[in-house]
Amino acid sequence: MLKTKKLGVIVAVDGTISTVGMYNMSNDPDLIWNGDILTGPKVGAYLTIRQNDAQIIASVITEKVIDQQNTIKSKEFDNRYSKNSINRVIQLKTQGVITNGKFEITSSCIPMIGNEVTLTTQKELEMIYGISEDDICNENTIEIGKSVLEKQPIRLPINKFFASHIGIFGNTGSGKSNTLHKLYLELFKSKYKAGILNKSQFIVIDFNGEYTQENTFGLSQTDKRIFNINTRKPQDKIAVTQDYLFNPDILSVLFDARPATQVPFLRNALLKFNEDISNGQSFADLEIRLIVSILRGMKQVATDAKDNWIQAAQSLGIENSQFKRLTHLSPNQYHNELHTEEGVVLSANGEVTAEFKKGAGLYQLKAELERRFDSVTKIKQLEVFLEFQKVYVSAWRSTNLDFINPLFNRIKTGFNSLEKVIEIKDRITNEYSSVNIFNLVNANQEIKRLIPMLISKMFYDLQKRIVADSKVTQTKHLIIDEAHNILNAEHKNVGDSWQDYRLSIFEEIIKEGRKFGFFLTLSSQRPADISPTILSQVHNYLIHRLVNDRDLKMLENTMPTLDKRSLQMIPSLGKGEVVITGNAIQVPLFVKVDPTTIRPKSDDVVLTDIWAKKNEKPA
């Protein structure tokens, strides 16, 4: 049996707090025992209380000295600095119990007066950290750094950690970007790399372009794809299917449509477009019927309806000469029977004849509409269709144009942005890699709001269809850096419809995703800005330095595994130091995360290095 280093004995017990009388005054921060360097009895360190076959694990919360020769605390007999006069006393808080070789958080064993206190051994530390011998032997862990006090390697169990929702929080410059990168770098370095890239897909939402280097996550270009989304100078395009983009909720977000007047128009128009418009022929048939109805309409047809129709057709690039014969016709005169001087019937029984259509040039216009429609992108097709729908709802005055005209100003801008970053596909095949990084640093605000929702919902729905009622055989992992940008429950710059739809998507993902094999990793410098509903569903946390009271209060309210002492330590954490807590970890761990040689673009700016280059002028 391995001998242990005895430090003291329990002299008082008050609930989970035990008082220990130490055998000597040694204040060495580290002690060597059985070939291991173990942490001495200082605040925050683990000690073991021996009770028969059980080892009660406790952490040091206070330490002090007692003057044995001056129990009445008289200044006259103050002997605190006299030899053999003082005794060291520490207080421990019970954390859990090791029984049968396993650490458990339980109240089945309670410290008792007379129990001896010893150093916590290396093997006991590994049990506390939640790493089983099987996991270590089978390499089912990744090493992320060393414990702040014990300087012992900290390994995280792959299964418990990555098959969960993860939160990484910390102020700017605290090291959270390095931690996120370290997590997945070590995962891809594990012996499971081939299986990971074959069976799982990773989607990284990168608002600041921090993960766009060639060797990010230690992966080659064959294993990952970086999408540089640029609305100023088009670069890469994101492939989506029509049903995701041409969705009234998505486009209402993009166009900032008003719920009372503009959203119903969008919903009705998109419903008709998605159901009735399959190609140029179906589009041309519909719009020619519209102009015929306008021309043969009753007096209630708006006088500018025909001109509006021509203007909509011109948005497809049809030349003005194509409308010459049509411009000479006036509405409201073809609803009765009408003949030409030669006796040719133009209209009869409320229907216009072929002769009329030919005379008005509608056959040529129909062919031109069909050809032009088939030659443009799907996004342009929808833009033109919406223009015609505006003509339709205004011709019979069913909608006040004053309400929807502002929407069309935003539609033109929104579609212009979409054309630069989106490509509509009939189906998604090989457009995405195992690891996909969406760099949004050069995207405008509308696209930054839209793309994360669009691709998150698309990949989540795809995963649900793959899994359905069967067993999970492949997974998807959504990683959102600077998550407060899109998960803010009180976003003041956009409408309520955007907030509701956006939060409903991510709340469903974080509530239901785990059972479908869809896991979310959030990184943010402002956890208080993230929806409490979303934050409360995170399973494992890595918390860097945070000083804002709102952030700390949010963590306290949503993290049941974070104890009071750990919470108090968060504002004083150094750069790269992190508290790890959650379902995968038995007790909160204070860890110094190893810096990665492959760095995300998040290092602090060194002004003196910039200013030292006197001869270089800014671009």
VEXDREN-2710 file (C-alpha; in Angstrom, 1 decimal):
% VEXDREN-2710
k/r/px/py/pz
1/MET/0.0/0.0/0.0
2/LEU/1.3/3.4/-1.0
3/LYS/2.3/5.6/2.0
4/THR/0.9/9.1/2.2
5/LYS/2.3/12.3/3.5
6/LYS/0.5/13.1/6.8
7/LEU/-0.1/16.8/7.4
8/GLY/-2.5/17.2/10.3
9/VAL/-5.7/16.0/12.0
10/ILE/-9.3/17.2/11.9
11/VAL/-10.1/19.2/15.2
12/ALA/-13.5/20.6/14.3
13/VAL/-16.3/20.0/11.8
14/ASP/-19.1/22.4/10.8
15/GLY/-21.2/21.0/8.0
16/THR/-18.9/20.8/4.9
17/ILE/-16.2/22.9/6.6
18/SER/-13.5/21.1/8.6
19/THR/-10.8/22.7/10.7
20/VAL/-7.4/21.0/10.6
21/GLY/-4.6/21.3/13.2
22/MET/-1.3/20.9/11.3
23/TYR/1.5/18.8/12.6
24/ASN/4.2/21.4/11.7
25/MET/4.6/24.9/10.3
26/SER/5.9/23.9/6.9
27/ASN/4.8/26.4/4.3
28/ASP/6.5/24.9/1.2
29/PRO/4.3/25.6/-1.8
30/ASP/5.3/22.2/-3.3
31/LEU/6.3/18.9/-1.8
32/ILE/8.1/15.9/-3.3
33/TRP/6.4/12.6/-2.3
34/ASN/6.9/9.2/-3.9
35/GLY/8.6/10.8/-6.9
36/ASP/5.7/13.2/-7.6
37/ILE/5.7/16.9/-7.1
38/LEU/2.6/17.6/-5.1
39/THR/1.0/20.9/-4.1
40/GLY/1.5/21.9/-0.5
41/PRO/-1.4/22.9/1.8
42/LYS/-2.2/26.4/0.5
43/VAL/-5.5/28.1/-0.3
44/GLY/-7.1/26.4/-3.4
45/ALA/-5.1/23.2/-3.1
46/TYR/-6.6/19.7/-2.7
47/LEU/-6.0/17.7/0.4
48/THR/-7.3/14.2/1.3
49/ILE/-9.0/13.3/4.6
50/ARG/-8.5/9.6/5.3
51/GLN/-11.5/7.8/6.8
52/ASN/-11.1/4.0/6.8
53/ASP/-11.2/2.9/3.2
54/ALA/-12.6/6.2/1.9
55/GLN/-10.7/9.3/0.9
56/ILE/-12.6/12.5/1.4
57/ILE/-11.3/15.1/-1.0
58/ALA/-11.4/18.7/0.3
59/SER/-9.9/22.0/-0.8
60/VAL/-8.2/24.6/1.4
61/ILE/-10.3/27.7/1.8
62/THR/-8.4/29.5/4.7
63/GLU/-5.3/29.2/6.8
64/LYS/-4.2/31.0/10.0
65/VAL/-2.0/30.5/13.1
66/ILE/-3.0/30.2/16.8
67/ASP/-0.8/31.4/19.6
68/GLN/-0.7/28.4/22.0
69/GLN/1.0/30.4/24.8
70/ASN/-1.4/33.3/24.6
71/THR/-4.9/31.9/24.5
72/ILE/-6.4/35.0/26.0
73/LYS/-4.9/37.2/23.3
74/SER/-3.1/39.5/25.6
75/LYS/-0.7/42.0/24.0
76/GLU/1.6/41.7/27.1
77/PHE/2.1/37.9/26.4
78/ASP/2.1/38.0/22.6
79/ASN/4.3/35.1/21.7
80/ARG/3.3/34.6/18.1
81/TYR/6.9/34.8/16.9
82/SER/8.4/32.6/19.7
83/LYS/9.6/29.1/19.0
84/ASN/7.0/26.4/19.7
85/SER/4.4/29.1/20.5
86/ILE/2.2/28.9/17.4
87/ASN/0.3/26.3/15.6
88/ARG/-0.9/26.4/12.0
89/VAL/-4.7/25.8/11.4
90/ILE/-6.4/25.5/8.0
91/GLN/-10.0/25.1/7.0
92/LEU/-11.1/22.6/4.3
93/LYS/-14.3/22.5/2.3
94/THR/-15.4/19.0/1.3
95/GLN/-15.6/18.4/-2.5
96/GLY/-16.3/14.7/-2.8
97/VAL/-15.3/11.2/-1.9
98/ILE/-13.1/8.6/-3.6
99/THR/-14.5/5.1/-3.0
100/ASN/-13.6/1.9/-5.0
101/GLY/-11.2/3.9/-7.1
102/LYS/-13.8/6.5/-8.3
103/PHE/-14.3/10.1/-7.3
104/GLU/-18.0/11.1/-6.6
105/ILE/-19.7/14.2/-5.4
106/THR/-21.6/12.8/-2.5
107/SER/-22.4/13.4/1.2
108/SER/-22.2/9.7/2.1
109/CYS/-18.9/10.3/4.0
110/ILE/-18.5/13.3/6.3
111/PRO/-15.2/14.3/8.0
112/MET/-14.9/13.4/11.7
113/ILE/-12.7/14.8/14.4
114/GLY/-9.6/12.7/14.5
115/ASN/-9.4/11.9/10.8
116/GLU/-6.0/12.5/9.5
117/VAL/-5.3/14.8/6.5
118/THR/-2.7/14.0/3.9
119/LEU/-1.4/15.3/0.6
120/THR/-3.5/14.4/-2.4
121/THR/-1.6/12.0/-4.6
122/GLN/-1.2/12.1/-8.3
123/LYS/-3.5/9.2/-8.8
124/GLU/-6.2/10.9/-6.7
125/LEU/-5.8/14.1/-8.6
126/GLU/-6.5/12.2/-11.9
127/MET/-9.7/10.8/-10.3
128/ILE/-10.8/14.2/-9.2
129/TYR/-10.2/15.6/-12.7
130/GLY/-12.6/12.9/-14.0
131/ILE/-10.1/11.0/-16.1
132/SER/-10.5/7.2/-15.8
133/GLU/-7.5/4.9/-16.4
134/ASP/-9.4/3.3/-19.3
135/ASP/-9.6/6.8/-21.0
136/ILE/-5.9/7.4/-20.4
137/CYS/-4.9/4.0/-21.7
138/ASN/-7.1/4.2/-24.8
139/GLU/-6.1/7.8/-25.5
140/ASN/-9.7/9.0/-25.1
141/THR/-8.5/12.4/-23.8
142/ILE/-6.9/15.6/-25.0
143/GLU/-4.4/17.6/-23.0
144/ILE/-5.3/21.3/-22.8
145/GLY/-2.8/22.6/-20.2
146/LYS/-1.6/22.3/-16.6
147/SER/-3.4/23.0/-13.4
148/VAL/-2.6/26.4/-12.0
149/LEU/-1.6/25.2/-8.5
150/GLU/-0.5/21.6/-8.9
151/LYS/1.2/22.2/-12.4
152/GLN/-0.2/18.8/-13.3
153/PRO/-1.3/18.0/-16.9
154/ILE/-5.0/18.5/-17.4
155/ARG/-6.7/16.1/-19.8
156/LEU/-10.3/16.4/-20.9
157/PRO/-12.4/13.4/-21.8
158/ILE/-13.3/13.5/-25.5
159/ASN/-16.6/11.8/-25.1
160/LYS/-18.0/13.8/-22.2
161/PHE/-16.6/17.1/-23.4
162/PHE/-17.2/17.2/-27.1
163/ALA/-20.5/15.4/-27.1
164/SER/-22.0/18.4/-25.3
165/HIS/-22.6/22.1/-25.7
166/ILE/-19.5/24.2/-24.7
167/GLY/-19.2/27.8/-23.5
168/ILE/-15.9/29.7/-23.6
169/PHE/-16.1/33.2/-22.0
170/GLY/-13.6/35.8/-21.1
171/ASN/-12.7/39.5/-21.5
172/THR/-10.8/40.7/-24.6
173/GLY/-7.1/39.6/-24.3
174/SER/-7.8/36.9/-21.7
175/GLY/-7.0/34.0/-24.0
176/LYS/-10.4/32.7/-25.0
177/SER/-9.5/32.5/-28.8
178/ASN/-6.4/30.5/-28.0
179/THR/-8.5/28.2/-25.8
180/LEU/-11.1/27.6/-28.5
181/HIS/-8.3/26.9/-31.0
182/LYS/-6.5/24.7/-28.6
183/LEU/-9.6/22.5/-27.9
184/TYR/-10.1/21.7/-31.5
185/LEU/-6.5/21.6/-32.5
186/GLU/-5.9/18.8/-29.9
187/LEU/-9.0/17.0/-31.0
188/PHE/-7.9/16.9/-34.6
189/LYS/-4.4/15.8/-33.4
190/SER/-5.9/12.8/-31.6
191/LYS/-5.7/9.3/-32.9
192/TYR/-9.3/9.6/-34.0
193/LYS/-8.5/12.3/-36.6
194/ALA/-9.4/10.2/-39.7
195/GLY/-12.7/9.2/-38.2
196/ILE/-13.5/12.7/-37.0
197/LEU/-13.0/14.1/-40.5
198/ASN/-15.0/11.3/-42.0
199/LYS/-17.9/11.1/-39.6
200/SER/-18.3/14.6/-38.4
201/GLN/-18.6/18.1/-39.8
202/PHE/-17.5/21.4/-38.1
203/ILE/-19.0/24.7/-38.9
204/VAL/-17.1/27.8/-37.6
205/ILE/-18.8/31.2/-37.6
206/ASP/-15.8/33.6/-37.5
207/PHE/-16.9/37.3/-37.1
208/ASN/-13.4/38.7/-36.9
209/GLY/-11.4/36.5/-39.3
210/GLU/-9.3/34.9/-36.5
211/TYR/-9.3/31.4/-37.8
212/THR/-8.5/31.9/-41.5
213/GLN/-4.8/31.0/-41.5
214/GLU/-3.7/28.2/-43.8
215/ASN/-2.8/25.9/-40.9
216/THR/-5.7/26.7/-38.6
217/PHE/-6.6/23.8/-36.3
218/GLY/-3.6/22.0/-37.7
219/LEU/-5.6/21.0/-40.8
220/SER/-4.5/21.0/-44.4
221/GLN/-6.6/22.7/-47.1
222/THR/-8.0/19.3/-48.2
223/ASP/-9.7/18.8/-44.8
224/LYS/-11.1/22.3/-44.4
225/ARG/-12.6/25.1/-46.5
226/ILE/-12.5/28.8/-45.6
227/PHE/-15.4/30.9/-47.0
228/ASN/-14.3/34.6/-47.2
229/ILE/-17.7/36.4/-47.2
230/ASN/-17.2/39.8/-48.6
231/THR/-20.0/42.2/-49.5
232/ARG/-17.6/44.9/-50.8
233/LYS/-15.5/42.8/-53.1
234/PRO/-17.2/39.4/-53.8
235/GLN/-15.0/36.4/-53.0
236/ASP/-16.5/33.1/-51.9
237/LYS/-20.2/32.2/-52.1
238/ILE/-22.2/30.0/-49.8
239/ALA/-24.2/27.3/-51.4
240/VAL/-27.8/27.0/-50.0
241/THR/-31.0/25.4/-51.3
242/GLN/-33.9/27.6/-52.4
243/ASP/-36.2/26.5/-49.6
244/TYR/-33.8/28.0/-47.0
245/LEU/-33.1/31.3/-48.5
246/PHE/-36.6/31.9/-50.0
247/ASN/-38.2/31.6/-46.6
248/PRO/-40.4/34.5/-45.4
249/ASP/-38.8/34.4/-41.9
250/ILE/-35.3/34.6/-43.3
251/LEU/-36.1/37.4/-45.9
252/SER/-38.2/39.3/-43.3
253/VAL/-35.0/39.4/-41.3
254/LEU/-32.8/40.5/-44.2
255/PHE/-35.3/43.2/-45.4
256/ASP/-36.3/44.3/-41.8
257/ALA/-39.9/43.9/-42.9
258/ARG/-42.6/45.4/-40.7
259/PRO/-44.8/42.8/-39.1
260/ALA/-48.2/44.4/-39.8
261/THR/-47.9/45.4/-43.4
262/GLN/-44.8/44.2/-45.1
263/VAL/-44.4/40.7/-43.7
264/PRO/-47.8/39.5/-45.0
265/PHE/-46.9/40.8/-48.5
266/LEU/-43.6/38.8/-48.4
267/ARG/-45.3/35.7/-47.1
268/ASN/-47.9/35.7/-49.8
269/ALA/-45.5/36.5/-52.6
270/LEU/-43.0/33.8/-51.5
271/LEU/-45.7/31.2/-51.2
272/LYS/-46.8/31.9/-54.8
273/PHE/-43.2/32.0/-56.1
274/ASN/-42.2/28.7/-54.4
275/GLU/-45.3/26.9/-55.5
276/ASP/-46.1/28.3/-59.0
277/ILE/-42.8/29.6/-60.5
278/SER/-40.5/26.8/-61.6
279/ASN/-39.0/28.3/-64.8
280/GLY/-39.3/31.2/-67.2
281/GLN/-42.4/29.8/-68.9
282/SER/-44.5/29.6/-65.7
283/PHE/-43.2/33.1/-64.8
284/ALA/-44.1/34.6/-68.2
285/ASP/-47.5/33.0/-68.3
286/LEU/-48.4/34.5/-64.9
287/GLU/-47.2/38.0/-65.7
288/ILE/-48.8/38.1/-69.2
289/ARG/-52.1/37.1/-67.5
290/LEU/-51.5/40.0/-65.1
291/ILE/-51.1/42.6/-67.8
292/VAL/-54.1/41.2/-69.7
293/SER/-56.2/41.5/-66.5
294/ILE/-55.0/45.1/-66.1
295/LEU/-55.9/46.0/-69.7
296/ARG/-59.4/44.4/-69.6
297/GLY/-60.0/45.4/-66.0
298/MET/-62.9/47.4/-64.7
299/LYS/-62.7/51.0/-63.7
300/GLN/-61.3/50.2/-60.4
301/VAL/-57.9/49.3/-61.9
302/ALA/-55.3/51.9/-60.9
303/THR/-54.5/54.2/-63.7
304/ASP/-50.8/53.7/-63.3
305/ALA/-51.0/49.9/-63.2
306/LYS/-50.0/49.3/-66.8
307/ASP/-47.0/51.7/-66.5
308/ASN/-46.0/49.9/-63.3
309/TRP/-46.1/46.5/-65.1
310/ILE/-43.9/47.9/-67.9
311/GLN/-41.4/49.2/-65.3
312/ALA/-41.3/45.8/-63.6
313/ALA/-40.6/44.1/-66.9
314/GLN/-37.9/46.6/-67.6
315/SER/-36.1/45.4/-64.4
316/LEU/-35.3/42.2/-66.4
317/GLY/-33.4/44.3/-69.0
318/ILE/-36.1/44.3/-71.7
319/GLU/-35.6/47.2/-74.1
320/ASN/-38.1/50.0/-74.3
321/SER/-38.8/49.3/-77.9
322/GLN/-40.6/46.0/-76.9
323/PHE/-43.3/48.0/-75.2
324/LYS/-44.3/50.4/-78.0
325/ARG/-47.6/48.8/-79.0
326/LEU/-48.5/48.2/-75.4
327/THR/-48.0/51.8/-74.4
328/HIS/-50.7/52.9/-76.9
329/LEU/-53.3/50.8/-75.2
330/SER/-55.4/52.1/-72.3
331/PRO/-56.9/50.0/-69.5
332/ASN/-60.6/49.8/-68.7
333/GLN/-61.8/49.5/-72.3
334/TYR/-61.5/45.8/-73.1
335/HIS/-64.1/44.4/-70.7
336/ASN/-66.9/44.7/-73.2
337/GLU/-67.2/43.2/-76.7
338/LEU/-65.0/45.3/-79.0
339/HIS/-64.3/45.1/-82.8
340/THR/-62.0/46.9/-85.0
341/GLU/-63.2/48.7/-88.1
342/GLU/-62.2/45.6/-90.1
343/GLY/-64.4/43.5/-87.8
344/VAL/-61.6/41.7/-85.9
345/VAL/-62.8/40.8/-82.4
346/LEU/-60.5/42.2/-79.8
347/SER/-62.5/41.2/-76.8
348/ALA/-65.7/39.2/-76.3
349/ASN/-67.5/38.0/-73.2
350/GLY/-64.8/39.5/-71.0
351/GLU/-61.9/37.6/-72.7
352/VAL/-59.3/39.1/-75.0
353/THR/-58.6/37.3/-78.2
354/ALA/-55.4/36.1/-79.8
355/GLU/-55.7/39.0/-82.3
356/PHE/-55.6/41.4/-79.4
357/LYS/-52.6/39.8/-77.8
358/LYS/-50.8/39.8/-81.1
359/GLY/-51.7/43.4/-81.7
360/ALA/-50.5/44.4/-78.2
361/GLY/-47.2/42.6/-78.8
362/LEU/-47.8/40.3/-75.8
363/TYR/-46.5/37.2/-77.6
364/GLN/-43.2/38.8/-78.2
365/LEU/-43.1/40.1/-74.6
366/LYS/-44.0/36.7/-73.2
367/ALA/-41.1/35.1/-75.1
368/GLU/-38.7/37.8/-74.0
369/LEU/-39.9/37.5/-70.3
370/GLU/-39.3/33.8/-70.5
371/ARG/-35.8/34.0/-72.0
372/ARG/-34.6/36.8/-69.7
373/PHE/-36.0/35.1/-66.6
374/ASP/-34.2/31.8/-67.3
375/SER/-30.9/33.7/-67.9
376/VAL/-30.6/35.3/-64.5
377/THR/-29.8/33.9/-61.1
378/LYS/-32.5/32.6/-58.7
379/ILE/-32.0/35.6/-56.5
380/LYS/-32.6/38.0/-59.4
381/GLN/-35.6/35.9/-60.4
382/LEU/-37.2/36.5/-57.0
383/GLU/-36.4/40.2/-57.0
384/VAL/-38.1/40.6/-60.3
385/PHE/-41.1/38.5/-59.2
386/LEU/-41.5/40.7/-56.1
387/GLU/-41.7/43.7/-58.4
388/PHE/-44.5/42.1/-60.4
389/GLN/-46.3/41.2/-57.1
390/LYS/-46.2/44.8/-56.1
391/VAL/-47.9/45.7/-59.3
392/TYR/-50.5/43.0/-58.7
393/VAL/-51.4/44.1/-55.1
394/SER/-51.5/47.8/-56.1
395/ALA/-53.4/47.5/-59.4
396/TRP/-56.7/46.8/-57.5
397/ARG/-55.6/48.8/-54.5
398/SER/-55.6/45.8/-52.1
399/THR/-52.4/47.1/-50.6
400/ASN/-51.3/50.7/-49.9
401/LEU/-48.1/51.3/-51.8
402/ASP/-47.0/53.8/-49.1
403/PHE/-46.7/50.8/-46.8
404/ILE/-44.6/48.5/-49.0
405/ASN/-42.5/51.0/-51.0
406/PRO/-40.0/51.4/-48.2
407/LEU/-39.6/47.6/-48.1
408/PHE/-38.6/47.6/-51.8
409/ASN/-35.8/50.1/-51.1
410/ARG/-34.4/47.6/-48.6
411/ILE/-35.1/44.6/-51.0
412/LYS/-32.9/46.1/-53.7
413/THR/-30.0/46.6/-51.2
414/GLY/-30.5/43.2/-49.6
415/PHE/-30.6/41.3/-52.9
416/ASN/-27.5/43.1/-54.0
417/SER/-25.7/41.9/-51.0
418/LEU/-27.1/38.3/-51.4
419/GLU/-25.9/38.1/-55.0
420/LYS/-22.4/38.6/-53.7
421/VAL/-22.3/35.9/-51.1
422/ILE/-25.1/33.3/-51.8
423/GLU/-25.4/30.7/-54.6
424/ILE/-28.7/28.9/-54.9
425/LYS/-28.4/25.2/-55.5
426/ASP/-31.0/22.6/-56.2
427/ARG/-29.3/20.3/-53.7
428/ILE/-26.1/20.4/-51.6
429/THR/-23.6/17.7/-52.5
430/ASN/-19.8/18.4/-52.2
431/GLU/-19.9/22.1/-51.6
432/TYR/-18.8/21.8/-48.0
433/SER/-15.7/20.2/-46.4
434/SER/-15.2/18.4/-43.0
435/VAL/-14.3/21.7/-41.4
436/ASN/-16.0/24.9/-42.8
437/ILE/-14.9/28.3/-41.6
438/PHE/-17.2/31.2/-42.5
439/ASN/-15.2/34.5/-42.3
440/LEU/-17.6/37.4/-41.9
441/VAL/-15.1/40.2/-41.1
442/ASN/-15.7/41.8/-44.5
443/ALA/-19.5/41.3/-44.6
444/ASN/-22.0/44.1/-44.0
445/GLN/-24.3/44.0/-41.0
446/GLU/-27.3/42.5/-42.8
447/ILE/-25.2/39.6/-44.0
448/LYS/-23.6/39.1/-40.6
449/ARG/-27.1/38.7/-39.1
450/LEU/-28.4/36.5/-41.9
451/ILE/-25.5/34.0/-42.6
452/PRO/-25.1/32.5/-39.1
453/MET/-28.9/31.8/-38.9
454/LEU/-29.1/30.5/-42.5
455/ILE/-26.2/28.0/-42.3
456/SER/-27.0/27.0/-38.7
457/LYS/-30.5/26.1/-39.6
458/MET/-29.5/24.4/-42.8
459/PHE/-26.9/22.2/-41.2
460/TYR/-29.1/21.5/-38.2
461/ASP/-32.0/20.4/-40.4
462/LEU/-29.7/18.3/-42.5
463/GLN/-28.4/16.5/-39.4
464/LYS/-32.0/15.9/-38.2
465/ARG/-32.9/14.4/-41.6
466/ILE/-29.8/12.1/-41.5
467/VAL/-30.5/10.9/-38.0
468/ALA/-34.3/10.9/-38.0
469/ASP/-35.3/8.0/-35.8
470/SER/-32.1/6.0/-36.3
471/LYS/-29.0/5.9/-34.2
472/VAL/-26.5/8.8/-34.4
473/THR/-23.7/7.6/-36.6
474/GLN/-22.3/11.1/-37.6
475/THR/-22.2/14.4/-35.9
476/LYS/-22.1/18.1/-36.6
477/HIS/-20.4/20.7/-34.4
478/LEU/-21.4/24.4/-34.7
479/ILE/-18.7/26.8/-33.4
480/ILE/-19.7/30.5/-33.0
481/ASP/-16.9/32.9/-32.0
482/GLU/-18.1/36.3/-30.6
483/ALA/-21.5/34.7/-30.1
484/HIS/-23.0/37.8/-28.4
485/ASN/-23.3/39.3/-31.9
486/ILE/-26.2/37.1/-32.8
487/LEU/-27.4/35.6/-29.5
488/ASN/-28.2/38.8/-27.8
489/ALA/-31.6/38.7/-26.2
490/GLU/-32.0/42.5/-26.2
491/HIS/-30.6/43.6/-29.6
492/LYS/-31.6/47.2/-30.0
493/ASN/-30.7/47.7/-33.6
494/VAL/-33.0/45.3/-35.3
495/GLY/-36.7/44.4/-35.2
496/ASP/-38.6/42.1/-33.0
497/SER/-39.2/39.6/-35.8
498/TRP/-35.4/39.1/-36.2
499/GLN/-34.9/38.6/-32.5
500/ASP/-37.8/36.1/-32.2
501/TYR/-36.7/34.0/-35.2
502/ARG/-33.0/34.1/-34.5
503/LEU/-33.5/33.0/-30.8
504/SER/-36.0/30.4/-31.7
505/ILE/-33.5/28.7/-34.1
506/PHE/-30.6/28.7/-31.6
507/GLU/-32.8/27.8/-28.6
508/GLU/-34.1/24.7/-30.6
509/ILE/-30.5/23.8/-31.5
510/ILE/-29.2/24.0/-27.9
511/LYS/-32.3/22.3/-26.4
512/GLU/-32.8/19.5/-28.9
513/GLY/-29.5/19.3/-30.8
514/ARG/-27.7/16.9/-28.5
515/LYS/-30.1/14.0/-29.2
516/PHE/-29.5/14.5/-32.9
517/GLY/-25.7/14.6/-32.6
518/PHE/-25.6/18.4/-33.2
519/PHE/-23.4/20.2/-30.7
520/LEU/-22.8/23.9/-30.1
521/THR/-19.7/25.7/-29.0
522/LEU/-20.1/29.4/-28.0
523/SER/-17.2/31.9/-27.4
524/SER/-17.9/35.4/-26.1
525/GLN/-16.5/38.3/-24.2
526/ARG/-19.9/39.3/-22.9
527/PRO/-21.9/36.3/-21.6
528/ALA/-24.4/38.6/-20.0
529/ASP/-25.5/39.7/-23.5
530/ILE/-26.3/36.1/-24.5
531/SER/-29.9/34.8/-24.0
532/PRO/-30.1/33.2/-20.5
533/THR/-32.2/30.4/-22.0
534/ILE/-29.3/29.5/-24.3
535/LEU/-26.6/30.0/-21.7
536/SER/-28.4/27.8/-19.2
537/GLN/-28.3/24.8/-21.6
538/VAL/-24.5/24.8/-22.0
539/HIS/-23.0/21.7/-20.4
540/ASN/-19.3/22.5/-20.1
541/TYR/-17.7/25.9/-19.5
542/LEU/-14.2/27.4/-19.9
543/ILE/-14.2/30.7/-18.1
544/HIS/-11.3/33.2/-18.5
545/ARG/-11.0/36.5/-16.7
546/LEU/-14.3/38.4/-16.4
547/VAL/-14.6/41.6/-14.4
548/ASN/-18.1/42.9/-15.3
549/ASP/-20.6/42.4/-12.6
550/ARG/-23.4/41.5/-15.0
551/ASP/-21.3/38.8/-16.6
552/LEU/-20.3/37.4/-13.2
553/LYS/-23.9/37.5/-12.0
554/MET/-25.1/35.7/-15.2
555/LEU/-22.5/32.9/-14.7
556/GLU/-23.6/32.6/-11.0
557/ASN/-27.2/32.2/-12.1
558/THR/-26.7/29.8/-14.9
559/MET/-23.8/27.5/-13.9
560/PRO/-24.8/25.1/-11.1
561/THR/-21.3/23.5/-11.1
562/LEU/-19.5/26.7/-10.3
563/ASP/-18.9/27.1/-6.6
564/LYS/-18.5/30.4/-4.7
565/ARG/-14.7/30.2/-4.3
566/SER/-14.2/29.6/-8.0
567/LEU/-16.6/32.4/-8.9
568/GLN/-14.6/34.8/-6.7
569/MET/-11.4/33.8/-8.4
570/ILE/-12.5/34.7/-12.0
571/PRO/-11.8/38.4/-11.9
572/SER/-8.2/37.7/-10.8
573/LEU/-7.3/35.1/-13.4
574/GLY/-4.2/35.8/-15.5
575/LYS/-3.9/35.6/-19.3
576/GLY/-4.5/32.1/-20.5
577/GLU/-5.8/30.9/-17.1
578/VAL/-9.3/29.4/-17.1
579/VAL/-11.8/27.8/-14.8
580/ILE/-13.1/24.6/-16.4
581/THR/-16.4/23.3/-15.0
582/GLY/-19.4/21.4/-16.1
583/ASN/-20.8/17.9/-16.6
584/ALA/-17.5/16.5/-17.9
585/ILE/-15.6/17.7/-14.9
586/GLN/-16.2/16.6/-11.3
587/VAL/-15.1/19.8/-9.6
588/PRO/-14.0/23.2/-11.0
589/LEU/-10.4/23.1/-12.3
590/PHE/-8.1/26.1/-12.5
591/VAL/-6.0/25.6/-15.6
592/LYS/-3.3/27.4/-17.5
593/VAL/-4.1/26.7/-21.2
594/ASP/-1.0/26.0/-23.3
595/PRO/-0.5/28.5/-26.1
596/THR/-0.7/26.9/-29.5
597/THR/2.1/27.3/-32.0
598/ILE/-0.5/27.9/-34.6
599/ARG/-2.1/31.1/-33.4
600/PRO/-5.5/32.6/-34.2
601/LYS/-5.4/36.2/-35.3
602/SER/-6.2/37.5/-31.9
603/ASP/-2.9/38.7/-30.4
604/ASP/-2.7/42.1/-28.8
605/VAL/-1.4/44.9/-31.0
606/VAL/2.1/46.0/-30.1
607/LEU/2.0/49.7/-30.8
608/THR/5.7/50.2/-30.3
609/ASP/6.5/47.7/-33.0
610/ILE/4.3/49.5/-35.4
611/TRP/5.6/52.9/-34.5
612/ALA/9.2/51.8/-34.8
613/LYS/8.9/51.3/-38.5
614/LYS/9.3/55.0/-39.4
615/ASN/9.7/54.7/-43.1
616/GLU/6.6/52.6/-43.8
617/LYS/3.5/54.5/-44.7
618/PRO/0.0/53.0/-44.1
619/ALA/-1.8/51.6/-47.1
END
